[in-house]
Amino acid sequence: MNSTLFFVYYLFNNAFRYLHMGYASAMGWVLFVFVCALTLTQMRFSKRWVHYEGEG
């Protein structure tokens, strides 16, 4: 029972199906912080992945 729910779908259900707006808002902030952390990590390490060929 609901063991395979994704986080965003669970957030949606809490907000609009069960009307737990405060809980869903807190879940939204957690998701926002998680995505920001992944984005910053991606941007920080992307300099190592890009290879520019020298002009020759």
Backbone as CSV, one residue per row, in Angstrom:
resi,resn,N_x,N_y,N_z,CA_x,CA_y,CA_z,C_x,C_y,C_z
1,MET,0.826,-1.174,0.000,0.000,0.000,0.000,0.879,1.249,0.000
2,ASN,0.982,1.892,-1.119,1.707,3.151,-1.307,3.208,3.016,-1.094
3,SER,3.763,1.821,-1.204,5.196,1.653,-0.982,6.025,2.142,-2.157
4,THR,5.408,2.323,-3.316,6.159,2.766,-4.488,5.823,4.196,-4.895
5,LEU,5.208,4.952,-3.999,4.880,6.341,-4.327,6.152,7.173,-4.451
6,PHE,6.201,7.974,-5.475,7.306,8.917,-5.600,7.060,10.099,-4.676
7,PHE,8.142,10.791,-4.337,8.055,11.894,-3.385,7.114,12.988,-3.868
8,VAL,7.207,13.352,-5.137,6.391,14.446,-5.663,4.917,14.047,-5.704
9,TYR,4.626,12.809,-6.054,3.231,12.351,-6.062,2.665,12.302,-4.642
10,TYR,3.497,11.900,-3.691,3.080,11.891,-2.289,2.815,13.316,-1.807
11,LEU,3.672,14.252,-2.231,3.486,15.661,-1.905,2.163,16.163,-2.477
12,PHE,1.894,15.841,-3.726,0.658,16.253,-4.377,-0.563,15.698,-3.649
13,ASN,-0.517,14.432,-3.292,-1.645,13.821,-2.574,-1.884,14.495,-1.230
14,ASN,-0.820,14.786,-0.506,-0.984,15.452,0.778,-1.596,16.832,0.620
15,ALA,-1.220,17.531,-0.416,-1.711,18.894,-0.600,-3.155,18.921,-1.078
16,PHE,-3.462,18.187,-2.111,-4.747,18.366,-2.782,-5.754,17.247,-2.551
17,ARG,-5.305,16.094,-2.123,-6.252,15.016,-1.843,-6.666,15.011,-0.375
18,TYR,-5.655,15.162,0.493,-5.909,15.107,1.930,-5.961,16.489,2.576
19,LEU,-5.645,17.516,1.813,-5.669,18.912,2.250,-4.765,19.177,3.457
20,HIS,-3.610,18.513,3.477,-2.586,18.766,4.488,-1.586,19.748,3.897
21,MET,-1.998,20.993,3.766,-1.195,21.994,3.067,0.106,22.314,3.802
22,GLY,0.093,22.359,5.111,1.308,22.654,5.864,2.355,21.574,5.686
23,TYR,1.929,20.324,5.764,2.842,19.200,5.577,3.380,19.175,4.152
24,ALA,2.511,19.414,3.189,2.935,19.437,1.793,3.885,20.600,1.523
25,SER,3.655,21.724,2.161,4.552,22.866,2.001,5.935,22.544,2.559
26,ALA,5.985,21.894,3.695,7.274,21.495,4.267,7.980,20.500,3.355
27,MET,7.231,19.584,2.783,7.815,18.636,1.843,8.339,19.357,0.606
28,GLY,7.627,20.377,0.166,8.070,21.163,-0.978,9.378,21.879,-0.703
29,TRP,9.525,22.405,0.500,10.781,23.073,0.862,11.933,22.086,0.924
30,VAL,11.675,20.910,1.439,12.720,19.876,1.474,13.142,19.512,0.052
31,LEU,12.181,19.365,-0.827,12.482,19.065,-2.227,13.273,20.198,-2.866
32,PHE,12.904,21.441,-2.579,13.602,22.607,-3.112,15.057,22.633,-2.666
33,VAL,15.304,22.396,-1.384,16.671,22.399,-0.852,17.478,21.261,-1.475
34,PHE,16.871,20.110,-1.631,17.547,18.960,-2.232,17.941,19.244,-3.679
35,VAL,17.033,19.819,-4.451,17.315,20.132,-5.856,18.386,21.221,-5.948
36,CYS,18.322,22.218,-5.089,19.360,23.266,-5.079,20.725,22.676,-4.745
37,ALA,20.785,21.775,-3.783,22.058,21.153,-3.419,22.613,20.331,-4.577
38,LEU,21.754,19.585,-5.258,22.214,18.818,-6.415,22.684,19.726,-7.541
39,THR,21.983,20.827,-7.751,22.363,21.771,-8.799,23.710,22.401,-8.499
40,LEU,23.919,22.842,-7.265,25.200,23.441,-6.898,26.339,22.432,-7.013
41,THR,26.088,21.201,-6.620,27.098,20.157,-6.760,27.430,19.919,-8.223
42,GLN,26.417,19.862,-9.047,26.604,19.667,-10.487,27.426,20.809,-11.085
43,MET,27.095,22.031,-10.727,27.801,23.187,-11.263,29.248,23.231,-10.768
44,ARG,29.475,22.840,-9.540,30.823,22.881,-8.974,31.736,21.861,-9.642
45,PHE,31.229,20.656,-9.892,32.057,19.603,-10.463,32.038,19.572,-11.989
46,SER,31.212,20.361,-12.626,31.138,20.326,-14.089,32.402,20.869,-14.731
47,LYS,33.178,21.667,-14.036,34.423,22.196,-14.591,35.424,21.078,-14.839
48,ARG,35.327,20.020,-14.083,36.230,18.878,-14.272,35.835,18.027,-15.469
49,TRP,34.579,18.059,-15.867,34.082,17.187,-16.923,34.249,17.772,-18.322
50,VAL,34.417,19.087,-18.405,34.486,19.731,-19.714,35.925,19.776,-20.173
51,HIS,36.146,19.347,-21.410,37.479,19.368,-21.982,37.455,20.250,-23.215
52,TYR,38.264,21.284,-23.202,38.367,22.185,-24.327,39.638,21.856,-25.101
53,GLU,39.487,21.707,-26.408,40.657,21.443,-27.228,41.383,22.744,-27.518
54,GLY,42.677,22.674,-27.507,43.481,23.860,-27.764,43.421,24.270,-29.231
55,GLU,43.594,25.557,-29.479,43.602,26.032,-30.859,44.894,25.607,-31.520
56,GLY,44.794,25.045,-32.692,46.009,24.528,-33.273,46.058,24.732,-34.697
